[in-house]
């Protein structure tokens, strides 16, 4: 199954959770922080402006993005994989390099 987000929405696959802390301590499932980075897997057509024009999104499929800690309130499962749908404005930046 595929998902096609509408307007300025973006579908993101969250990066895997860290198994160890920076100091090397193994973390149990409940103690792990969910990462705030992920890969864009689908994007909408763009933001509809008041003028009726559509502004293309600044992110594209394949980009690694950083988003807010609470952006995962809109999660869904597609083919057993947990994905997040968020507005482009919930994305803080794109990691490059």
C-alpha positions as CSV (number, residue, x, y, z in Angstrom):
1,X,0.0,0.0,0.0
2,X,1.2,3.5,-0.8
3,X,0.3,6.8,0.9
4,X,0.0,10.1,-0.9
5,X,-0.1,13.1,1.5
6,X,-2.2,16.1,0.6
7,X,-1.1,19.7,0.3
8,X,1.8,20.6,2.5
9,X,1.9,17.3,4.4
10,X,5.0,15.1,4.5
11,X,5.3,11.4,5.4
12,X,8.5,10.5,7.4
13,X,10.0,7.2,8.5
14,X,11.6,7.8,11.9
15,X,15.3,6.7,12.3
16,X,15.9,3.7,14.5
17,X,16.0,4.2,18.2
18,X,19.4,4.1,19.9
19,X,20.2,0.9,21.8
20,X,23.0,2.5,23.9
21,X,23.4,5.9,25.5
22,X,26.4,8.1,24.6
23,X,28.2,6.6,27.6
24,X,27.7,3.1,26.4
25,X,24.9,2.1,28.8
26,X,22.3,-0.3,27.2
27,X,18.9,1.3,27.4
28,X,15.7,-0.7,28.0
29,X,12.8,0.0,25.6
30,X,10.9,2.4,28.0
31,X,14.0,4.5,28.7
32,X,14.8,5.1,25.0
33,X,14.1,8.5,23.6
34,X,12.4,8.5,20.3
35,X,14.8,10.1,17.7
36,X,13.7,13.4,16.2
37,X,15.2,12.5,12.8
38,X,13.8,10.6,9.9
39,X,13.7,10.0,6.2
40,X,11.0,11.6,4.0
41,X,9.2,8.9,2.1
42,X,6.4,10.9,0.5
43,X,5.5,14.6,0.0
44,X,2.3,16.4,-0.9
45,X,1.9,18.7,-3.9
46,X,2.6,21.9,-2.0
47,X,1.1,24.6,0.2
48,X,-2.0,26.3,-1.2
49,X,-1.5,30.1,-0.9
50,X,-4.3,32.7,-0.5
51,X,-3.7,33.7,-4.1
52,X,-4.7,30.2,-5.3
53,X,-1.1,29.4,-6.3
54,X,0.6,26.3,-5.0
55,X,4.1,26.7,-3.4
56,X,6.3,23.6,-3.8
57,X,7.6,22.1,-0.6
58,X,11.2,22.6,0.4
59,X,11.8,18.9,1.2
60,X,11.8,16.0,-1.1
61,X,11.6,12.2,-0.9
62,X,14.9,10.8,0.5
63,X,15.8,13.9,2.6
64,X,16.8,13.3,6.2
65,X,14.9,15.8,8.3
66,X,14.9,17.0,11.9
67,X,11.5,17.5,13.5
68,X,10.0,18.4,16.8
69,X,9.7,16.0,19.7
70,X,5.9,16.0,19.6
71,X,5.5,15.7,15.8
72,X,4.7,12.0,16.1
73,X,1.1,12.6,17.2
74,X,-0.1,11.6,13.7
75,X,1.4,8.1,13.3
76,X,0.0,5.3,11.1
77,X,1.1,1.9,10.1
78,X,1.5,1.1,6.4
79,X,2.5,-2.5,5.6
80,X,3.6,-3.0,9.2
81,X,5.9,0.1,9.2
82,X,5.2,3.0,11.5
83,X,5.2,6.3,9.6
84,X,4.5,9.9,10.7
85,X,2.4,12.4,8.8
86,X,3.3,16.0,9.6
87,X,3.0,19.4,8.1
88,X,6.1,20.8,6.5
89,X,6.1,23.6,9.1
90,X,6.7,20.8,11.8
91,X,10.1,20.1,10.1
92,X,13.0,22.2,11.6
93,X,15.6,21.4,9.0
94,X,17.2,19.1,6.5
95,X,20.5,17.3,7.3
96,X,23.0,17.5,4.5
97,X,26.3,15.9,4.0
